[in-house]
Amino acid sequence: MSLLTIHDQPLPYVGRLPERPAGAVALVVIHCTELPDLASARSYGEKPLYDNGTGNSGHYYIDRDGAVYRYVPGTRIANHVRGHNPQSIGIELVNLGRYPHWWDSRRQQMTEPYAAAQTSALRALLARLRREFPNLHRIAGHEDLDTALMPASDDPALEIRRKLDPGPLFPWAEVLDGSGLTRLGTGH
């Protein structure tokens, strides 16, 4: 496994996020940013959306070139997936997803493949997280955990999935191989 460099770039509100012990982390959730680049994802993550001055963000971001950034330490609870934040770490992969037509029923295809450098960096990060968080044994895609439907922006009579990430092009078999993680809800 290659040497992993993590660039620490804490979000401005990281001190307001609740702390937790390493033993509380049992799940890693894979996301894609559904934005054009890392700078856009960072800007979105910095926006305060809640009364306590925090926003939505993963813990780690992996750019297309495989560079890994930590925005929130794993011992803090980040807001990245409904109902699972207290026990999970969120990893965001820079990928267009459905950008910029997230809710348009005619534009729900995710067509950008994940770069080999991203997949390699993700595998190295997962191995490191398994060492740092002793109870981390499960993995899921955002799409596995947030299955809510919502009205489509082009036709409110139609319902679409709110979250589809990391999507059909995510290389699950490669990521799971040798990871020691079990995908939630699939038995793999």
N, C-alpha and C positions, 0 to 999 in steps of 0.2 A: 504494500500500500504506500502511495506517495506521501511525502511530508506535507502536512496541511498547515497553511498559514491562515489565520483568522484575523481580519482587520476589525478592531473594536471601534465602533462609531455609535456610542449610546445615544438614544433619542433624548431630546431635552427633558422629557417628563419621566424618564426611567425611574427616578427616585420616588415617584408617586405610585408606581405599580406595586401591588402587594408582594411581599417576600414569601418564599416557601422553601422547605428543606429539599435537598437533592432527591431524597427518598420518595417525595411526592410525585415525581415525574415517572409516568408509566407508559406514555404514548407520545409518538411524534406524528405530526400532521403535515403532509406535503401539500403545498399550495403553488399556484403560479400567480404572478403579479397581475396579469391581464392589463399591463401597461407597457408602453413602448421601450422603457429603459429603466435602469437602476435609479437615476436621478428623479424620475417621476414617482417611482415607488417610495423613495425616501421622503419626498415632498408630501405625498399622501400620508405616510406614517407619522409625520411630524404634526399633522393637523389635530388639535384638541377637539374631540367629539363628545366627551363625557363631562359631567359636572366636576369631576375631580381633576380635570385638565389633561387627561390622557386620551389617546386615540387608538386606532386599529393598526396593528403591526405584528409581523412575525418576529421571532427571536433572531433568526439567521436569514440572510439573503444570499443567493448564489447567482452571480452574473453569468452571462452567456459564455464568457471566457474562463469560467471556473473559479473566479475570485470569490472568496467567502467573506461576508461582513456580518458582524454581530451587532444588532441594534438594541437587543434586550438580553441581559444575562439569563441563563436557564433557571436561576434561583429566584426569578421574578415572574409574575403571572402576566403575560401579554394577552391582549385582546385580538385573537385571530380566528377563533371558531366558536360558534354558539354552543354553550352547554359543556364544553370540554376544556376550557382554558386552565382551570386549577391543576389538572394533572398532565398537561401536554406542553410540548415544545413545538412551535410553528416554524417551518422552513419554507421560505418563499423562493421560487425559481423565476428569474426574469424571463417572461414569455408573454407574447401578445394575447394569448387566449382568444377572447371574443372582442378585444379592443378595436374600435371605440363603440361598438354596437352591442354592449353587454346584454341588453334586455330586448332586442329586436328579434322576434320569432324567426325571421328570415335569415338571421346571421348567427346561428348558434354553433356553427362549426369552428373547431379549434384546429388550425392548420400548421402552426409553427412547430417543427420538431424540436426536441430538447437536444442541445449540443452535447457531444461526447464529453467535452471538458466539464460541463455542468454535472453530468451523471457521475463522472469520476470523482469530482469534488464532493458531491452528495454522499457517495459511498464512503469516502474518507471521513466526512463529518459524522455520518451515522456511527461509524466504528468508534470515533472519539466520544460521541455522546453516550454510547453504550458503556464505555469505561467510566465516564463522569457521573452517570445517573444509574445506580445499581438496579433499580426496578423498571428500567426502560426495556420493555419486551414486545410492545405492539406498535404498529404503524398504520396509518390510514391516509386516504386522500380527503381533501376538504369535501369533495363530492360524496364520500361515504358517510359523512357525519351531518352535513347540512343538506337535507333532501327537500327543503321547503320549495313550494311553488309560488310564483308571483305572476301578476298580469304582465303580458308582453307590452313593450312601449309602443309598438306599431299597431296593436289590436288588443285592447284590454280584455276582450272576450276570450282571448287565448291565454293559457298559462304556460310558463316556461320554468325550468329549474333555475333557482337563484344562484346556485354554485355548481360548476362543472369541472372545477380544477382538482387535480392537475390535468385531467382530460384524457382522451383516448390515445394520444401519442406518447404519454408518459411510459417509460420502459420499466414497468413493475417487475418483470421477471429478472432483469439485470440488477435492479436495485435490491431486490430481496435476496438474491443469491449470496449465501454466505454471511448475511447480515445478522442472523440470530433473532430477527424480528418477525412477528406474525402479523399479517395484514388483518386488521379488524373486519369482521364480518365475512371473510372469504375462506378462512381455514388455511390459507397459504402462509 
